[in-house]
Amino acid sequence: MQTQSLRPRGIFVVTAALAALMLALWAGGVSSAEPSAHTAKRKTLNLTDTAYLHLTRKNGNVIYEKGTATGTLPGTVTARLVTSVTKVTGTVTFHSSGGGSITMKAVGYPQSASTITRFTGSIAVRKGTGRFRNALGSGTFSGTANRKTWAITVYARARITY
Amino acid sequence: MHTDSRRGAVRAVLLALCAAGALAAAVGPAGAAGPIRLSIAFDPDAALGSATALDVTLRLDPRRLTRAPLNEVRFAYPRSLGIVSSGLGLAVCRRPEADFAKVLITGPRLGGCSPNAVMALGTALALVRLTNGQVIPEYATVTLLSGPLERGHLGLVAFVDGQRPFGAKLAFAGDVHGAPAPYGGELTVRMPAVPGLEDLATVSLVELRVSIGSHAIRYYERRGGRRVAYHPEGVLLPTACPAHGFRFRVRVGFSDGSRQSARAVTPCPMPVAAPASGL
């Protein structure tokens, strides 16, 4: 009597366990005891960096820059900036000396038209590589650009999760 | 004596008006059939990826246009042209509002503005029709300078310097703002009417030639304590040609509300040998 009453429950438990396992495999993409990228707790990086860039080349209204960054994420920086009359848009990539990179979309607005012009803008982090491959975030920046030499100093602040 | 000075002032106004009209026309159309024609040329040896002067020629046929004064010229240029990324307009020319649309009989060269603000040099030819029927051609030089950045627009200041026979000086305000594709920006120069002039004469701009990034432009910088002149880097061409060539557009407005426009397409120069460097 007791055996008969337990049999359906046992079948149910085994079925539920198999379903959960299959669901876990499907969701995680791998079996593993390690948590997937989706389920792992994301880290937060409050980035505060200063970048010093210099011109590498120009292509019409596009300028290419590279340089170094100091601060929370020290390393090298490359940028491709599209200039227009009243704003500059482009992508800026921080290559961390500790590994990985973060690529940001930037929109900047000049504050003057003189040789040394100040600018401010916003950044959006949408991708990265290495330890930052799932990076997301946003922030702001300000700085100065020498419009004769295109030497640029940027002070950036961003909150990034990865 | 008072009458002489008044005549002189009127002549100066006329001259300035002519020059203004010419400046406004700094942009133009391509079609040969229209009342306005625009042609654009790069340096003869320009190559993709290099810096060049941008020679803009605007011709207006006064027989096929209103006699109302020109009051606005808008010139749109291709998005891929490097005007902001050029070495032009490194200083800001600021003029008081009162200077615009009035005759500047006296004053220092460029109205006291820095030569490092000069972006374009050119000439203008206008026809001055006096009320007695006499038509006098007036020649002027035109200088376009970068102005302050205000309300999201880059300011422009245009000086028209009459050469002969009147010899007046005028200043006009303008700006550069974004333009929809395929254009990247549009230069606008506004020429408000000079009170009382319409009763004395009409001025018709016939031709305007402006060279943005002209090789005659000289900037100055300090090197080792000395003031050294140099030619600023001109308009930067991209390394690849846009589809259908470089497209330009000019739109002109007249004080009676009529408008005309024209377009020009400049074919690609030779392929680039090496990308342009910063300095």
Contacts between the chains, C-beta under 8 A, distances in Angstrom:
chain1	res1	chain2	res2	distance
A	55	B	277	7.6
A	55	B	278	3.7
A	55	B	279	7.8
A	57	B	275	4.8
A	57	B	276	7.3
A	57	B	277	6.2
A	57	B	278	7.5
A	58	B	82	6.2
A	58	B	85	5.6
A	58	B	236	5.5
A	58	B	275	7.0
A	58	B	276	5.2
A	58	B	277	7.2
A	58	B	278	6.2
A	59	B	49	6.7
A	59	B	82	7.8
A	59	B	236	7.7
A	59	B	238	5.5
A	59	B	239	5.1
A	59	B	275	6.1
A	59	B	276	7.8
A	60	B	80	4.4
A	60	B	81	6.1
A	60	B	82	4.5
A	60	B	85	7.4
A	60	B	236	5.3
A	60	B	237	6.0
A	60	B	238	3.2
A	60	B	239	7.4
A	61	B	79	6.8
A	61	B	80	5.9
A	61	B	81	6.4
A	61	B	82	4.5
A	61	B	83	7.3
A	61	B	84	6.5
A	61	B	85	5.5
A	61	B	184	6.4
A	61	B	236	7.2
A	61	B	238	7.5
A	62	B	82	7.6
A	62	B	85	7.4
A	62	B	238	7.5
A	63	B	85	5.3
A	63	B	278	7.8
A	83	B	82	7.1
A	83	B	84	4.1
A	83	B	85	4.7
A	84	B	79	7.7
A	84	B	84	6.4
A	84	B	178	6.1
A	84	B	184	6.0
A	84	B	185	6.5
A	85	B	83	7.9
A	85	B	84	6.3
A	85	B	153	7.5
A	85	B	154	5.5
A	85	B	176	4.8
A	85	B	177	6.0
A	85	B	178	5.7
A	85	B	184	7.7
A	85	B	185	4.5
A	86	B	149	7.6
A	86	B	152	5.0
A	86	B	153	6.6
A	86	B	154	6.7
A	86	B	177	6.9
A	86	B	178	6.5
A	109	B	152	7.8
A	110	B	149	6.2
A	111	B	149	7.1
A	112	B	92	7.3
A	112	B	148	7.5
A	112	B	149	5.5
A	113	B	89	6.6
A	113	B	92	5.2
A	113	B	146	5.6
A	113	B	147	7.3
A	113	B	148	6.2
A	113	B	149	4.4
A	113	B	154	5.7
A	113	B	155	7.4
A	114	B	90	7.4
A	114	B	91	6.6
A	114	B	92	5.5
A	115	B	90	4.5
A	115	B	91	6.9
A	115	B	116	7.5
A	147	B	87	7.8
A	147	B	90	6.0
A	148	B	87	6.2
A	148	B	90	5.8
A	148	B	221	7.9
A	148	B	279	7.3
A	149	B	278	6.5
A	149	B	279	6.2
A	150	B	85	7.8
A	150	B	278	5.3
